[in-house]
């Protein structure tokens, strides 16, 4: 059974009181199966508000009895919006998919500790100070819930609801949540729950944007996750017979058509045949380190005959309906160019297929320990039924060769040896999808690609997450360790895939040694590093907003000290260096060909790379970098006002975008003159904590002066969230909000392009605010670190 999917891709949730509920709490997403069916079932006490977008959406009626633990659901067409009280809050995860009239289970998520007013004091008693403080916390939490829920609806829907007088009732009755109980549990433990709850609904989408459609069409392979007939998760590779691109197409922005199925002999060979089967996909381009995760269900299965080189062959395809799409950062991805296999290579996977039980032979263990890349498949069972999948996920895990370790233990149940893999889980976006899945269903799958020979190794087993044992502290940068006990394995030998990958060091010749020629402290916590080519010759150019991948060798003693916490001295010596890879936005002027690159790095107390750069790297030292990359760049086809918004160190891509705009508008630094930019107002809006934390302000003002000399309209606005008494370089006090930007732009906001970089919560809230003030959602662009 699947969570109800709202208009923008989040599982719909119902907020109901535990007492005084005598009628059904009726729920419908902000898009309807049909207006007629809604009107036919419409109640008089809930005025109907039509959504501008009308499409097929599953609907649910939830009947709540005297206890939140005794709930049943029946399908049916129902009105919008919801009418229900909101205190105390108890969140019910409602599922759909049962036959009409049948009972479907409803999982209960623990309350968010928002207490009813009568619990604060007894009649006639004064309210204690600590209780008043608790009330303030709860009021803040209620406002947070309201803000998150309000973002569920676009501006037109909000306006219509307010005209009908039902908007507040709607907000009180629905709390949106993208995550299941296991994910929320691990997010709480990792300390990322508040952040991902605030930004998840903006970062996660229920459709495939245009850029992602182009990205999918350009790929020669996808990695997919599904379950076998016994419910065990596995990962596999989907590629066309010839290894060509274009096998993954998007008939519309909610559907992905994949003209490929697993190889003969693959464990998941028949797992995509069932309509409704849960599928996890990762679209990844190793050479550019781009990756996008997609979750959905099989909608259709097609087979037809086509002409091949050796006669007529069967062409198979699956159609996947998209539930969620999430773009991930490039961290820990080894950049390997992909190419089609040589003409003489033949695909005979079934002949070379080898199956293994719980103990892997030595040659496979050696292959695993030499890997720098794996793919992790996991899922969760919302109904609690073993083997029944409610969601699948697959994502990339990477590190230096040897980041996966193999060991052997004795299985107490069978008395036989069993192979155990362990590998670190590094910092990421904080969503912790795979870790959350493992908490509720410890079965998962691993996939290791043989990049040179075109084979792959599939594993399935049970995983356990190690959060805080001494072993975690021994691995630099590790947040957790995952221990994986092998249940079964299948090795598809050489030539199983029509693809080959080159070694990372050959990636388009983009690995180069660069020397630090200047180190400049921009603020109390941001330092710039200017890098020059260690060898003669120009550097590849780049565009504003792109990033620079770095690779440095960190002494193991320093790395262990940083990983252990900020209070541990970072001067420990060790002779075994640790290779660390990170990407930082460039902050130097974009150009066609560069002499130097500049990165501006904020020092984080537990950031291994940032602390090493700040504390250890000096002028004259050499750093390994890759070619600049990234898709967070200016839209050249747009013609309206441009707004560059940043907070903290998020100014770095905004600064390079401003450089590019001024150079293009003035025809300098190798750019062709674009007179049209003189007619486009450009707003540079930045928020810093205070003067000492404000980096590169003088540089921005110089750019604004250059723009004025070129008859361009560049306006700079600086906000300090907590200004010091002597601060004078700010225009406003407080954080940047949609209201502030709307005040700066006026009516021009409706036609503007907004580019934003900063903390995830800041970017998510700003987008919500701007859309309320009239910004078109498709004109908001952001970069998440």
Buried (B, 14 or more C-beta within 10 A) or exposed (E): BBBBBBBBBBBBBBBBBBEEBEEBBBBBBBBBBEEEBBEEBBEEEBBBBBBEEEEEBBBBBBBBEEEBEEBBBBBBBBBBBBBBBBBBBBBBBBBBBBEEEEEBBBBBBEEBEBBBEEEBBEEEEEEEEEBEEBBEEBEEBBEBBBBBBBBBBBBEBBBBBEEBEBBEBBBBBBBBBBBBBBBBBBBEBBEBBEBBBBBBBBBBBBBBBEEBBEBBEBBBBBBBBBBBEEBBBBBBBBBBBBBEBEBBBBEEBBBBBBBBBBBBBBBBBEBBEEEEBBBBBBBBBBBBBBBBBBBBBBBEBEEEEEEEEEEEEEBBBBBBBBBBBBBBBBBBBBBBBBEBBEEEBEBBBBEBBEEBBBBBEEEBBEBBBEBBBBBBBBBBBBBEEEEBBBBBBBBBBBBEEEBBBBEEEEEEEEEEEBBBBBBBBBBBBBBBBBBBBBBBBBBBBBBBBBBEBBBBBBBBBBBBBBEEEEEBBBBBBBBBBBBBBBBBBBBBBBBBBBBBBBEBEEBEEBBBEBBBBEBEEBBBBBBBBBBBBEEEEEBBEBBBBBBBBBBBBBBBBBBBBBBBEEEEEBEBEBEEBBEBBBBBBBBBBBBEEBEBBBBBBBBBEBBBBBBBBBEBBEEEEEBBBBBBBBBBBBEEEEEBBBBBBBBBBBBBBBBBBBBBBBBBBBEBBEBEBBEEBBEBBBBBBBBBBBBEBBBBBEBBBEBBEBBEEBEBBBBBBBBBBEBEEEBEBBEBEEBBBBEBBBEBBEEBBBBBBBBBBBBBBBBBBBBBBBBBBBBBEEBBBBBBB
